[in-house]
Structure formats: C-alpha cells, structure tokens
C-alpha cells in the first residue's frame, strides 16, 4: 500500500468568504477549514482558482495561508496555491507558505504569457528549490500553458514535482503520464472526472464540491480509488447522482456555482469579487436545482 503523503486524499480547494464590503472574512474562513477537517477531509488547498487568489492583495494572500495553517488540526494538511506571473513571485509565495506551516504547494505554470517548455521547467525548478513538495497544476484552459505528459515527466525526473493535479479534463492523459513516470502521484483536478481518474490510479483529489458536501465526496473518492472492483457499483451510483452538480466545477462559473451551493446548504459561500459580479437568474436557478436534487437523494453536508 502506498504511503500516505501530505498531498494524498481529499484536499479541498477552498472557497474564500467575504464580508458585505468584500473584505476577506478570515473568521468564517478559519471555521470552514476546521469544519472540513471535522468532516473527514485530508487537507485544504487555499489560494487556488476557487479561492480567487488573483483578486487578493499580497497582505490578504499571505494571511489566507496563515489562517488556514492556524485553523488546521494536527495531521490536516495545507497545500498552498502559489500560482503567479513568474518564478520569482511563485517562489516568494512558497517561502511564505513554508514559514506559515504549509506541508506542500500547488503550482501552476507561469501565467504571464504562453511559456515554452524550458521556461516552464525553470519555473518549477525555482519553486522546488524553496524546499516544500511541489504538486503541479495543469490548467491549460486558464493559463494557456499545457503541462503535456512529456513535460510533466521532465519536471518530475528533475526532482521538481511530486505529483500533478490534472485539470485538462481528459482522463486518457493519466495513462500516458504513468507510462512515462510510474512513480508520480496523480491528483484528480476536475470534480466531474473522479471515477475515471480514480480508476486510472489517482491518490488524491484537489476538489471543489467538498466545500459543500464533504462526506459524500470522501465516500465517492474512497470507492473510486480503493482498487476493489466491488466498490464500483456504489461509486457509480453516487457518481451518477452527483454528476450534474459536480459538472459545475469544470465550468467558467465554478467559483460562483460552488458558493451558491454552499449558501443552499447553510454554509457561507456568499459573493465573489469582481469581475465575478453575479450570474444570470436562469443559471442560478439551475445551480440551486442541482444542489437541491443532490440533497433530496441524501447527499447533504
């Protein structure tokens, strides 16, 4: 059995609550981190895309990591998002995360421009030199830089990546990655590919919807990754019931959608910062309906 590392298991990409004036509600965030731990999650990944890190000041961004680490009980891991325009900025955030008590970092490619492979490899080497384990984050939709399997293999073989959160949405890639580098850890990146990527050998899930329904998501992840074929009957049942909700995680409106679902469940989702200024009423109704359908089938928080 694989030794459980700090980036293994269900790591929640945390949504960030704001006050009415859109200042960060650190108290509610701390309570949310503790609540996720109480509900069985393995850790949190603050300052990722769902955490609206691009819209935070440097002071806010640093404090989010500090608050998460302070709220995390023993054995509950913080994987700090350190995405930035370039290697110097990402390395700075990795150093800040290490000082705060994070156990790993989640790193996008440089997102200042469409970097070539040598630039991407330099980026990962620079951040890895800080000393915390680096989980790569492949999100070619947002960054316009695709961590293709061969590039992932080069970064891993250089010792600058321990695993990768795969957000391309193509489960077929997992097999090619594992063929090139069998020892790399695969983390599910899109909530609506849990079954497929779990079967392909994932050991972690950096996930959005556990912000709302952690226990159901944990059960689904464990069933999809147990290696026991008998577990797949129940896994597919849960997956089918939840898929209309989990699909929102892969849409442009995923931040608003997950926060709306949190509100429906009595958690503090709330507003986002601009440019996310609200969704059309018809879309809000669909998100609420999908959330209520999951609740009606017994998948509440």
C-alpha positions in Angstrom: 0.0 0.0 0.0 1.3 3.5 -0.9 2.5 5.6 2.0 0.1 8.5 2.5 1.7 11.8 1.7 0.5 15.3 2.7 -0.9 15.8 -0.8 -2.8 12.5 -0.8 -6.5 12.1 -0.2 -9.3 14.7 -0.5 -7.7 18.1 -0.5 -10.3 20.8 -0.7 -9.7 23.7 -2.9 -11.3 26.2 -0.5 -13.7 28.9 -1.5 -13.0 32.2 0.3 -15.8 34.0 2.1 -16.0 37.8 2.1 -17.8 40.3 4.3 -20.5 42.6 2.9 -17.9 45.1 1.8 -16.0 42.3 0.0 -13.1 42.3 2.6 -11.9 38.8 3.5 -13.9 37.2 6.3 -11.0 35.4 7.9 -13.0 34.2 10.9 -15.5 32.4 8.6 -12.7 31.0 6.6 -11.0 29.6 9.7 -14.2 28.0 10.8 -14.7 26.5 7.3 -11.2 24.9 7.4 -11.9 23.4 10.8 -15.3 22.2 9.6 -13.7 20.4 6.6 -11.2 18.7 9.0 -14.1 17.7 11.3 -15.9 16.1 8.3 -13.0 13.9 7.3 -11.2 15.8 4.6 -7.4 15.3 4.4 -6.4 18.9 3.8 -7.1 22.2 2.1 -5.6 24.0 -0.9 -6.2 27.7 -0.3 -5.2 30.4 -2.8 -6.2 28.3 -5.8 -8.5 29.4 -8.6 -11.6 28.7 -6.4 -10.0 30.9 -3.7 -9.9 33.9 -6.1 -6.2 34.4 -5.4 -5.9 36.6 -8.4 -8.1 39.2 -6.7 -6.3 39.3 -3.4 -3.7 41.8 -2.2 -0.3 40.5 -1.1 -1.3 41.0 2.5 -4.6 39.2 2.1 -3.0 36.3 0.2 -0.4 35.8 2.9 -2.9 35.9 5.7 -5.2 33.4 4.0 -2.4 30.8 4.2 -1.6 31.8 7.8 -5.2 31.5 8.8 -5.5 28.1 7.1 -2.4 26.7 8.9 -3.6 28.1 12.2 -7.0 26.5 11.8 -5.7 23.2 10.6 -5.6 20.5 13.3 -2.7 18.1 13.7 -2.5 15.8 10.6 -4.6 18.1 8.5 -2.5 19.4 5.6 -2.4 22.8 3.9 -1.3 22.7 0.2 -0.8 26.4 -0.6 -1.6 27.7 -4.0 1.5 29.6 -5.3 0.4 30.4 -8.8 1.8 33.7 -10.1 3.1 35.5 -13.2 6.7 34.2 -12.8 9.1 32.0 -10.9 10.3 34.8 -8.5 6.8 35.6 -7.4 5.8 31.9 -7.0 9.0 31.2 -5.1 8.1 34.1 -2.7 4.7 32.6 -2.0 6.3 29.1 -1.5 8.6 30.6 1.1 5.7 32.4 2.8 3.7 29.1 2.8 6.6 27.2 4.3 7.0 29.8 7.1 3.3 29.6 7.8 3.3 25.8 8.2 2.1 24.5 4.9 3.1 21.0 4.0 3.2 21.3 0.2 2.5 23.8 -2.6 0.3 23.7 -5.7 2.0 25.3 -8.6 0.6 26.5 -12.0 3.0 27.2 -14.8 4.0 30.8 -15.1 0.9 32.7 -16.3 2.3 36.0 -17.6 2.5 34.6 -21.1 2.4 31.3 -23.0 5.7 29.9 -21.8 7.7 27.4 -23.7 8.9 24.1 -22.1 12.3 25.3 -21.0 10.7 28.3 -19.3 8.2 26.1 -17.5 10.9 23.7 -16.4 12.9 26.7 -15.0 9.7 27.9 -13.2 9.2 24.5 -11.4 12.9 24.2 -10.5 12.9 27.6 -9.0 9.9 27.0 -6.7 11.1 23.4 -5.8 14.4 24.9 -4.6 12.4 26.5 -1.7 12.1 23.0 -0.2 8.3 22.2 0.0 7.0 19.4 -2.1 5.6 20.8 -5.4 2.3 19.5 -6.8 2.0 20.7 -10.4 -1.4 22.1 -11.5 -2.2 21.6 -15.2 -5.0 24.1 -16.2 -4.4 24.8 -19.8 -7.8 26.4 -20.1 -6.8 29.3 -17.8 -3.1 29.5 -18.2 -2.8 28.7 -21.9 0.2 26.6 -21.0 -0.4 22.8 -21.2 1.6 20.5 -19.0 1.7 17.7 -21.5 2.8 14.3 -20.3 6.3 14.5 -21.6 6.8 17.9 -19.9 5.4 16.5 -16.6 7.9 13.6 -16.9 10.8 16.0 -17.4 9.9 18.1 -14.4 9.3 15.0 -12.2 12.5 13.4 -13.3 14.4 16.5 -12.4 13.1 16.2 -8.9 10.9 19.3 -9.1 7.4 17.9 -8.9 6.0 15.1 -6.7 2.6 14.9 -8.3 0.2 16.7 -10.7 -3.3 18.0 -10.4 -4.7 17.2 -13.8 -7.3 19.7 -14.9 -7.3 19.1 -18.7 -10.5 17.1 -18.3 -9.0 14.2 -20.4 -8.6 11.1 -18.2 -6.7 9.4 -21.1 -3.7 11.5 -20.3 -3.3 9.8 -16.9 -2.3 6.6 -18.6 0.4 8.3 -20.7 1.8 10.2 -17.7 2.0 7.0 -15.7 3.7 5.2 -18.6 6.4 7.9 -18.7 6.8 8.3 -14.9 5.2 5.4 -13.0 6.1 6.9 -9.6 4.4 10.3 -10.0 1.3 10.9 -7.9 -1.8 11.8 -9.8 -4.4 14.1 -8.3 -7.9 14.4 -9.7 -8.3 18.0 -10.8 -11.9 18.2 -12.1 -14.8 17.1 -9.9 -16.6 15.5 -12.8 -13.8 13.0 -13.7 -13.5 11.5 -10.2 -14.5 8.0 -11.3 -12.4 7.9 -14.5 -9.2 9.4 -13.0 -9.7 7.4 -9.8 -9.7 4.2 -11.8 -6.6 5.4 -13.6 -4.7 5.4 -10.4 -5.2 8.7 -8.6 -4.1 9.0 -5.0 -5.6 12.5 -4.3 -8.3 14.8 -5.3 -8.0 18.6 -5.2 -11.6 19.2 -5.2 -14.3 22.0 -5.1 -17.5 20.4 -4.1 -16.4 19.0 -0.7 -16.8 22.7 0.3 -20.5 21.8 0.3 -20.8 18.0 0.7 -17.6 16.7 2.1 -18.7 13.4 3.4 -20.4 12.3 0.2 -17.3 13.4 -1.8 -15.0 11.5 0.5 -17.1 8.4 0.1 -17.0 8.7 -3.6 -13.2 9.2 -3.7 -12.5 6.3 -1.5 -14.7 4.0 -3.5 -13.2 5.1 -6.8 -9.6 4.6 -5.6 -9.9 1.5 -3.4 -8.8 -0.9 -6.1 -11.7 -3.2 -5.1 -13.9 -3.8 -8.2 -16.9 -4.4 -5.9 -16.8 -0.8 -4.7 -17.5 0.5 -8.2 -21.2 -0.4 -8.1 -21.8 2.1 -5.2 -19.2 4.5 -6.7 -21.1 4.7 -10.0 -24.4 5.2 -8.2 -23.1 8.2 -6.2 -21.3 9.5 -9.3 -24.4 9.3 -11.4 -26.5 11.0 -8.7 -23.9 13.8 -8.2 -22.6 14.4 -11.7 -24.9 17.2 -12.7 -23.7 19.1 -9.6 -20.0 18.1 -10.0 -20.0 19.3 -13.6 -20.2 22.9 -12.4 -16.6 22.6 -11.1 -15.4 22.4 -14.7 -17.4 25.5 -16.0 -16.2 29.1 -16.2 -18.7 29.9 -13.4 -17.4 27.3 -11.0 -16.5 29.8 -8.2 -20.0 31.3 -8.2 -21.6 27.9 -8.5 -19.8 26.3 -5.6 -20.5 29.4 -3.4 -24.2 29.2 -4.4 -24.3 25.6 -3.4 -22.7 26.4 -0.1 -25.4 29.0 0.6 -28.1 26.5 -0.2 -26.6 24.1 2.3 -26.5 26.8 5.0 -22.7 27.4 4.7 -21.1 30.7 4.0 -20.5 30.9 0.3 -21.6 34.4 -0.5 -20.5 36.9 -3.1 -17.3 36.9 -5.2 -15.1 39.8 -6.0 -15.3 41.4 -9.4 -15.2 40.6 -12.2 -17.4 37.9 -10.9 -20.4 40.1 -10.3 -23.2 37.5 -10.2 -24.8 35.1 -12.6 -27.9 35.2 -14.8 -31.0 34.2 -12.9 -31.6 31.2 -15.1 -28.1 29.8 -14.3 -28.5 30.5 -10.6 -31.8 28.5 -10.7 -30.0 25.6 -12.4 -27.3 25.5 -9.8 -29.8 25.6 -6.9 -31.9 22.9 -8.6 -28.8 20.6 -9.0 -27.9 21.3 -5.4 -31.3 20.5 -4.1 -31.5 17.4 -6.2 -28.4 16.1 -4.5 -29.8 17.0 -1.1 -33.0 15.2 -1.9 -31.0 12.0 -2.7 -29.3 12.1 0.7 -26.1 13.8 -0.2 -26.3 16.9 2.0 -23.4 18.2 4.1 
